[in-house]
Amino acid sequence: MMDERIIPAEMAHIRHLSQAFRAPQSAQPLESPKNGRKPAMPLVTLLLLAFGFFVLLSASFKTLSKGSSVIPDHRRSKGAHIVGGLLHDDLNGYRPCHSRMQQHVYRKASAFIPSSYLISKLRRYETLHMKCAPEAENFIKVLKSPELLQKSDCRFIVWIDYSGLGNRLMSLAGTFLYALLTERVLLVDRGTDMSDLFCEPFPHSSWLLPVGLSQAWLQGLDKSSPHRFGRLIDKGECSVHVNLSSVPAYSYVHLTHSFDIQDRRFFCDEEQKVLNQIPLLFLRSNLYFVPSLYFVPALAQEIERLFPEREALFHHLARYLFHPSNEVWGRIVRFYDAYLGNAEEVVGIQIRTFDLTKMPSENVTSQVFACTIGNKILPNASNLNQDERSWSVVMQKKPISVLVTSLHQEHFERIREFYLSHSTEQGRLVRVQLPSHEEQQKTGKAEHDKQALTDIFLLSLSDTLVTSPMSTFGYAAQGLAGVRPWVLTRPGEQTYQQYACIKALSLEPCFHAPPLFDCDCQGGRDPGKVLKFVRHCEDVNWGLKLFEDAPLPIGDTFF
């Protein structure tokens, strides 16, 4: 719930200036010594006063207007709406989507430039999608008569809607990358609300799976499905070579946190050769599985060409794919313009607690204070009272807006109360805002997901981010923002005893359940020690993450 008691600093500034122009109450009108009349005010003085009043009034209206004019010039991106070439410039090919046209106005220009190879690959993919997506109307016939698919030049991968919104964004980005790498067409399961959350990302065609394919049939594709690829290649023992008597027309890839040793061989070269022969794949995941794709040499070489800056991989994919629907974008813009737009700096704090038995709520807030104040992200309290400070000195500095996103309101209330009760060092004004507090996650509920997406995108418009460990919600925000966050440390970890938070060394998300590296059947090895740029995450010591290192020359091998 938005706090309406906080008065924006600009309103106080306008009131202060208006008082400065007001004549003193005790002033008496001057009279001419000759005839008793009031002397005429010089014309120049009148013009100067009128001009000053006009400037003040104009500034006031700009500050209070509900539009992009709220955003100061220093926060405006200099990039065009095509985001460095990532997006197609043919606007006639899309249904009206406000976020596609306006996001660049609300964001700072990205520090990461997409490669020309990625841009050309996206344009080729869009042509392929436009050609092949209409064939999805025949999927029901294909499932009954698989031989029909063998006659087509098109190959597909269907992403199955599964898990919470943050997890969905992670797995959907990974699935689209896999589609790019293998020249498949991505189709998205509508689930309960995908069409209400996002605009279509591809021109002249839809990424949504046709409604004719039964949701019950799709949700039946799980670990027990007879179409599961892991079951198809299961020989009872590890084998480097995969020999199938016949290749099916379609198969189901199970890449959730519960996948088994056979499912995990998806990340091996020989298994990829088999998958490459299957025209139609269905994939279910709640993980950002991209780091393990580097263990497939043929795929890794292509990823290197597409993303020479490894830590910008999700950043580019997210800015290309994810454009909030007009309804969700309207919420984002209204909140931003009203509460964040005219701040000197926006600090986003994302708080997600998975186990309050290990750390009570008040301790979490204390950790947030230790992180933000200790690292000078937010100002500390001052020994002086506000009344002892010169108001004109205070008003010389624009406010800091703090955006808190959490399921629980108490964190916001403690942070807000601290800055309402204390003057700050250097006289900085700190405004604390909370766009929502759902109290509990409601996966699959349309209204909850819309608010969650609103919160993610608001966070992604921050200049500085503080995120919670293991949270895909935070991963999505930092990736969209292109900002390396400060990550709160986890209770029980060694770093928790020393630091309240640590600065991430890469803005890439973490793969929470990576398989051991055992494609050669020589015994499972630590996947974080196979490639120098695929290492364990700062927030999840068993997870995998991409880091920047000296680039691998194209043509060299990884192993």
C-alpha positions in Angstrom: 0.0 0.0 0.0 1.4 3.4 -0.9 2.1 5.8 2.0 0.1 9.0 1.4 1.4 10.7 4.5 4.8 11.4 3.0 4.9 14.9 1.4 7.1 15.1 -1.7 10.0 17.4 -1.1 9.1 19.4 -4.2 5.8 20.5 -2.6 7.7 21.8 0.4 10.2 23.5 -2.0 7.3 25.3 -3.8 5.8 26.4 -0.5 9.1 27.7 0.7 9.7 29.7 -2.5 6.1 31.1 -2.4 6.7 32.4 1.1 9.9 34.1 0.0 7.9 36.1 -2.7 5.2 37.1 -0.2 5.2 40.6 1.2 5.7 41.0 5.0 2.3 41.3 6.8 3.4 44.4 8.7 4.6 46.3 5.6 2.6 49.6 5.0 2.0 51.0 1.6 4.3 53.8 0.7 2.8 57.2 -0.2 4.2 60.0 -2.3 5.3 63.0 -0.3 3.7 65.3 -2.7 0.2 64.1 -3.4 -0.3 61.1 -1.1 -0.7 58.6 -3.9 1.2 55.3 -4.0 4.1 55.6 -6.4 3.9 53.6 -9.6 6.0 50.5 -9.5 8.8 50.7 -12.2 7.9 48.7 -15.4 11.2 46.8 -15.2 10.4 45.6 -11.7 6.9 44.4 -12.8 8.4 42.5 -15.7 11.0 40.8 -13.5 8.4 39.8 -10.9 6.1 38.4 -13.6 9.0 36.5 -15.2 10.0 35.0 -11.9 6.5 33.9 -11.1 6.1 32.3 -14.5 9.3 30.3 -14.1 8.3 29.2 -10.6 4.8 28.2 -11.8 6.2 26.3 -14.8 8.6 24.3 -12.7 5.8 23.5 -10.3 3.6 22.1 -13.0 6.4 20.1 -14.4 7.2 18.6 -11.0 3.6 17.7 -10.3 2.5 16.4 -13.7 1.8 12.7 -14.1 3.9 11.9 -17.1 7.4 11.4 -18.4 8.1 15.0 -17.6 8.5 13.9 -14.0 11.8 12.1 -14.9 14.8 14.4 -14.5 17.1 14.7 -17.5 19.9 12.9 -15.8 17.8 9.8 -15.6 16.6 9.8 -19.2 18.2 7.2 -21.5 19.8 8.5 -24.6 19.1 5.3 -26.5 16.2 4.8 -28.8 13.2 2.5 -28.2 15.0 -0.2 -30.1 17.5 -0.6 -27.2 20.7 -0.7 -29.1 19.2 -2.7 -31.9 17.8 -5.5 -29.8 14.3 -4.7 -30.8 12.9 -4.7 -34.3 12.3 -1.1 -35.6 9.2 -2.1 -37.6 6.5 -0.9 -35.2 3.7 -1.9 -37.6 4.5 -5.5 -36.9 3.4 -5.3 -33.3 0.1 -4.8 -31.5 0.2 -1.5 -29.5 2.5 -2.0 -26.5 3.3 1.0 -24.5 6.2 -0.6 -22.5 8.0 -1.4 -25.7 7.9 2.3 -26.8 8.5 3.9 -23.3 10.9 1.7 -21.3 14.0 3.5 -22.7 12.6 6.8 -21.3 12.5 5.5 -17.8 15.8 3.6 -17.9 19.4 4.8 -17.9 21.2 3.7 -21.0 22.6 0.3 -20.6 26.4 -0.1 -20.1 26.2 -3.3 -22.2 26.0 -3.1 -26.0 24.5 -6.1 -27.8 26.8 -7.7 -30.3 26.0 -7.3 -34.0 25.9 -11.1 -34.3 23.1 -11.2 -31.6 21.2 -8.5 -33.4 21.4 -10.3 -36.8 20.5 -13.6 -35.1 17.4 -12.1 -33.5 16.3 -10.7 -36.9 16.7 -14.1 -38.5 14.8 -15.7 -35.6 11.9 -13.3 -36.1 11.6 -14.3 -39.7 11.7 -18.0 -38.8 9.0 -17.4 -36.1 6.8 -15.6 -38.5 7.1 -18.4 -41.0 6.6 -21.4 -38.6 4.4 -20.2 -35.7 1.2 -20.7 -37.7 2.0 -24.4 -38.0 1.4 -24.7 -34.3 -2.4 -24.8 -35.1 -1.8 -28.3 -36.3 -0.2 -29.6 -33.0 -3.3 -31.5 -32.0 -3.2 -33.4 -35.3 0.6 -33.9 -34.9 0.2 -35.5 -31.5 -2.3 -38.0 -33.0 -0.3 -38.5 -36.2 3.4 -37.7 -35.5 4.5 -38.4 -39.0 2.9 -35.1 -40.1 5.6 -33.2 -38.2 8.4 -35.1 -40.0 7.2 -33.4 -43.3 7.8 -29.9 -42.0 10.9 -27.8 -42.1 10.0 -26.2 -38.8 11.1 -27.3 -35.4 9.6 -26.2 -32.1 10.2 -26.0 -28.4 7.2 -25.4 -26.2 7.8 -23.8 -22.8 5.4 -25.1 -20.2 4.1 -22.5 -17.6 5.3 -23.6 -14.2 6.2 -22.2 -10.8 6.3 -18.6 -9.5 6.8 -15.5 -11.7 10.5 -15.0 -11.0 11.3 -18.7 -11.7 9.2 -18.4 -14.9 11.2 -15.5 -16.2 14.4 -17.4 -15.5 13.4 -20.6 -17.3 11.7 -18.7 -20.2 14.8 -16.7 -20.9 16.9 -20.0 -20.9 14.4 -21.7 -23.2 14.5 -18.9 -25.7 18.3 -19.0 -25.7 18.1 -22.7 -26.4 15.7 -22.0 -29.2 18.1 -19.5 -30.7 21.0 -21.9 -30.5 19.1 -24.8 -32.1 17.1 -22.9 -34.6 13.8 -23.9 -33.0 10.7 -21.7 -32.7 9.7 -20.9 -29.2 6.0 -21.2 -28.2 4.8 -20.2 -24.8 2.1 -22.1 -22.8 -0.5 -19.5 -21.9 -0.9 -20.9 -18.4 -3.3 -18.8 -16.2 -2.0 -15.3 -17.1 0.9 -15.1 -19.6 -1.2 -13.2 -22.1 -2.2 -10.7 -19.5 1.3 -10.1 -18.2 3.3 -9.5 -21.4 3.1 -8.0 -24.8 4.1 -10.2 -27.8 7.9 -9.9 -28.3 8.0 -11.1 -32.0 6.7 -9.0 -34.9 3.9 -10.2 -37.2 3.3 -13.4 -35.1 2.5 -14.7 -31.7 4.6 -16.6 -29.2 1.5 -18.0 -27.5 0.6 -21.6 -27.9 -2.8 -22.0 -29.7 -5.7 -22.5 -27.3 -6.6 -25.8 -28.9 -3.9 -27.8 -27.1 -5.3 -29.0 -23.8 -3.9 -27.5 -20.6 -4.6 -30.8 -18.9 -2.4 -32.6 -21.5 0.4 -30.1 -21.1 0.3 -30.3 -17.3 0.4 -34.1 -17.6 4.0 -33.8 -19.0 6.0 -34.3 -15.8 8.6 -36.6 -14.3 6.3 -39.6 -14.7 5.5 -39.0 -18.4 6.3 -41.8 -20.8 7.5 -39.1 -23.3 10.2 -37.8 -20.9 13.6 -37.6 -22.7 15.4 -38.9 -19.6 13.4 -42.0 -19.6 14.0 -42.4 -23.4 17.8 -42.5 -23.0 17.9 -44.4 -19.7 20.0 -47.6 -20.2 20.4 -48.3 -16.5 24.1 -47.2 -16.5 26.1 -44.2 -17.7 26.9 -44.4 -21.4 28.7 -41.8 -23.5 26.9 -42.9 -26.7 23.2 -42.8 -27.2 21.7 -45.2 -29.7 17.9 -45.1 -30.3 16.1 -47.6 -32.4 13.8 -44.8 -33.5 13.6 -41.1 -33.0 10.2 -39.9 -31.7 8.4 -36.9 -33.3 8.1 -35.2 -29.9 9.6 -35.5 -26.5 9.3 -33.9 -23.0 12.4 -32.3 -21.4 12.2 -32.3 -17.6 14.5 -29.6 -16.1 13.0 -28.8 -12.8 14.7 -29.0 -9.4 13.6 -32.6 -9.2 15.3 -33.8 -12.4 17.3 -37.1 -12.1 20.6 -38.2 -13.5 19.2 -39.1 -16.9 17.3 -35.8 -17.3 20.6 -34.0 -16.5 22.3 -35.5 -19.5 20.4 -32.8 -21.4 23.6 -30.8 -20.9 25.8 -33.4 -22.7 26.9 -33.3 -26.3 25.8 -36.7 -27.4 22.3 -36.3 -25.9 22.0 -32.9 -27.7 22.7 -34.7 -31.0 19.7 -36.9 -30.4 17.5 -34.0 -29.3 18.5 -32.2 -32.5 16.7 -34.9 -34.4 13.4 -34.5 -32.6 11.1 -31.9 -34.3 9.0 -31.0 -31.3 10.1 -30.6 -27.7 8.1 -29.7 -24.6 10.2 -28.2 -21.7 9.3 -27.6 -18.1 11.7 -25.8 -15.8 11.8 -23.5 -12.8 15.6 -22.9 -13.1 18.0 -20.6 -14.9 19.8 -23.5 -16.5 21.9 -21.3 -18.9 25.4 -21.9 -17.2 25.3 -25.6 -17.9 24.7 -25.0 -21.6 28.3 -24.1 -21.7 29.2 -27.8 -21.1 27.9 -28.6 -24.6 30.8 -27.5 -26.8 28.7 -26.9 -30.0 26.3 -24.7 -28.0 29.0 -23.0 -26.1 30.8 -21.7 -29.2 27.6 -20.1 -30.4 26.8 -18.5 -27.1 30.3 -16.9 -27.1 29.6 -15.3 -30.4 26.2 -14.1 -29.3 27.2 -12.8 -25.9 30.9 -11.8 -25.8 30.1 -10.0 -22.5 28.9 -13.1 -20.6 27.4 -11.3 -17.6 25.0 -9.4 -20.0 23.4 -12.6 -21.3 20.2 -12.5 -19.3 20.2 -8.7 -19.4 20.0 -8.7 -23.2 17.5 -11.6 -23.4 15.2 -10.0 -20.7 15.2 -6.6 -22.4 14.3 -8.2 -25.7 11.6 -10.6 -24.5 9.8 -9.1 -21.5 7.6 -6.1 -22.2 4.8 -5.7 -19.6 1.2 -5.6 -20.9 -0.4 -2.2 -21.2 -2.3 -2.8 -18.0 0.8 -3.7 -16.0 2.9 -0.9 -17.6 0.2 1.6 -16.6 0.7 0.6 -12.9 4.5 0.8 -13.2 4.4 4.3 -14.8 1.8 5.7 -12.4 3.7 4.6 -9.4 7.1 5.7 -10.7 5.9 9.2 -11.8 4.1 9.8 -8.5 6.8 8.5 -6.1 10.1 7.9 -7.7 10.5 10.1 -10.8 11.9 13.3 -9.4 14.4 11.8 -7.0 18.2 12.3 -7.4 18.7 8.6 -6.8 16.4 5.5 -6.5 17.5 2.7 -4.2 15.7 -0.5 -4.6 15.6 -2.9 -1.7 14.1 -6.4 -2.3 13.5 -8.4 0.8 12.5 -12.1 0.6 12.8 -14.3 3.6 12.5 -18.1 3.0 12.8 -19.2 6.6 11.9 -16.8 9.4 12.7 -19.5 12.0 16.4 -18.9 11.2 16.1 -15.2 11.2 13.3 -13.1 12.8 11.8 -10.3 10.8 13.4 -7.5 12.9 16.8 -9.1 12.4 16.3 -9.0 8.6 15.5 -5.3 8.8 18.6 -4.7 11.0 20.7 -6.5 8.4 19.3 -4.2 5.6 20.3 -1.2 7.7 23.8 -2.6 8.3 24.1 -3.2 4.5 22.7 0.1 3.2 24.2 2.4 5.8 27.4 0.5 6.3 28.1 0.7 2.5 26.9 4.3 2.2 24.0 3.3 0.0 21.7 5.2 2.3 22.6 8.0 4.7 23.0 7.4 8.4 21.1 9.3 11.1 22.6 12.7 12.2 23.2 13.8 15.7 21.5 17.1 14.9 17.8 17.5 14.9 16.1 18.7 11.8 15.2 22.0 13.4 18.9 22.7 14.0 19.7 22.5 10.3 19.3 25.3 7.8 16.2 24.4 5.8 17.8 26.1 2.7 20.8 23.7 3.0 18.6 20.7 3.3 16.6 21.7 0.2 19.7 22.1 -1.9 19.9 18.3 -2.2 17.3 16.3 -4.1 15.7 13.4 -2.1 16.6 9.8 -2.3 13.7 7.5 -3.0 13.8 4.1 -1.4 11.6 1.4 -3.1 11.0 -1.5 -0.8 9.5 -4.7 -2.2 8.5 -7.4 0.2 5.6 -9.7 0.9 5.6 -8.3 4.4 4.9 -4.7 5.4 6.9 -4.6 8.6 10.3 -4.1 6.8 9.0 -1.1 5.0 7.5 0.4 8.2 10.7 0.1 10.2 12.8 1.7 7.4 10.3 4.5 6.9 10.0 5.2 10.6 13.8 5.4 10.9 13.9 8.2 8.3 10.8 10.0 9.6 12.2 10.0 13.1 15.8 11.1 12.3 17.6 13.8 10.5 20.2 12.4 8.2 23.9 13.2 7.6 24.4 15.8 5.0 20.7 16.7 5.3 19.6 14.3 2.7 15.8 13.7 2.5 14.9 10.0 2.2 11.4 9.0 1.0 10.5 5.3 1.5 7.8 3.7 -0.6 6.1 0.2 -0.7 4.1 -0.6 -3.9 2.5 -3.7 -2.4 2.5 -6.3 0.5 0.8 -9.5 -0.4 1.8 -11.2 2.9 2.2 -14.6 1.1 3.1 -15.8 -2.4 0.0 -16.7 -4.5 1.5 -18.5 -7.4 -0.8 -18.7 -10.4 -3.2 -16.0 -9.2 -3.5 -13.4 -12.0 -3.8 -10.3 -9.8 -0.9 -11.4 -7.6 1.3 -12.0 -10.7 0.5 -8.6 -12.2 1.6 -6.9 -8.9 4.7 -9.1 -8.8 5.6 -8.0 -12.3 5.0 -4.4 -11.4 7.3 -4.7 -8.4 10.0 -6.4 -10.5 10.0 -3.7 -13.1 9.9 -0.9 -10.6 13.0 -2.4 -8.9 14.7 -2.6 -12.3 14.4 1.2 -12.6 16.6 1.7 -9.6 20.1 3.2 -9.7 21.3 0.9 -6.8 19.9 -2.5 -5.9 19.9 -4.5 -2.7 18.6 -8.0 -3.2 17.9 -11.1 -1.2 19.9 -14.3 -1.7 18.4 -17.2 -3.7 15.6 -14.9 -5.0 14.7 -15.2 -8.7 12.6 -12.1 -8.2 15.8 -10.2 -7.4 17.7 -11.9 -10.3 15.0 -10.7 -12.7 15.2 -7.1 -11.5 19.0 -6.9 -11.6 19.1 -8.4 -15.0 16.6 -5.9 -16.4 18.3 -3.1 -14.7 21.8 -4.1 -15.9 23.0 -3.3 -12.3 25.2 -5.5 -10.1 23.3 -5.7 -6.8 24.4 -5.7 -3.2 23.3 -9.2 -2.1 22.3 -9.8 1.6 24.2 -12.7 3.1 22.4 -15.8 4.3 22.2 -16.9 7.9 24.4 -19.9 8.5 26.9 -18.9 5.7 30.4 -18.0 6.7 30.1 -14.6 5.0 27.1 -13.8 7.2 29.3 -13.6 10.2 31.5 -11.0 8.6 29.3 -9.0 6.2 25.7 -7.9 6.0 25.8 -7.9 2.3 28.4 -8.4 -0.6 28.6 -6.7 -4.0 27.8 -9.2 -6.7 30.7 -9.8 -9.2 28.3 -10.5 -12.0 24.7 -9.5 -12.7 23.8 -12.9 -14.1 21.3 -15.1 -12.3 22.3 -18.2 -10.4 21.4 -21.8 -11.6 20.2 -23.3 -8.3 20.4 -27.0 -9.1 23.3 -27.7 -11.5 24.2 -31.3 -12.3 27.6 -32.7 -11.7 29.8 -32.7 -14.7 29.9 -36.3 -15.9 29.2 -36.3 -19.6 32.3 -38.6 -20.1 31.1 -41.0 -17.5 34.3 -40.6 -15.5 32.5 -39.8 -12.2 30.7 -36.7 -11.2 32.9 -33.6 -10.9 32.3 -30.2 -9.4 30.8 -28.2 -12.3 32.1 -25.0 -10.7 35.6 -26.1 -11.4 35.4 -27.1 -15.1 35.3 -23.7 -16.8 37.0 -20.7 -15.4 34.0 -18.4 -16.1 31.3 -20.8 -14.8 31.7 -20.7 -11.0 29.7 -21.0 -7.9 27.4 -18.2 -7.0 27.9 -15.6 -4.3 24.5 -16.3 -2.7 24.2 -20.1 -3.3 27.5 -21.9 -2.8 26.3 -25.0 -4.7 24.8 -23.0 -7.6 26.4 -22.0 -10.9 26.8 -18.6 -12.4 28.5 -16.9 -15.4 31.3 -14.5 -14.6 33.4 -12.2 -16.8 36.9 -13.5 -17.6 39.3 -13.4 -20.5 37.2 -14.3 -23.6 37.8 -17.6 -25.2 39.0 -17.2 -28.8 36.5 -18.5 -31.3 37.6 -21.8 -32.6 39.3 -22.9 -29.4 37.8 -25.8 -27.4 36.4 -25.6 -23.9 37.7 -28.9 -22.7 
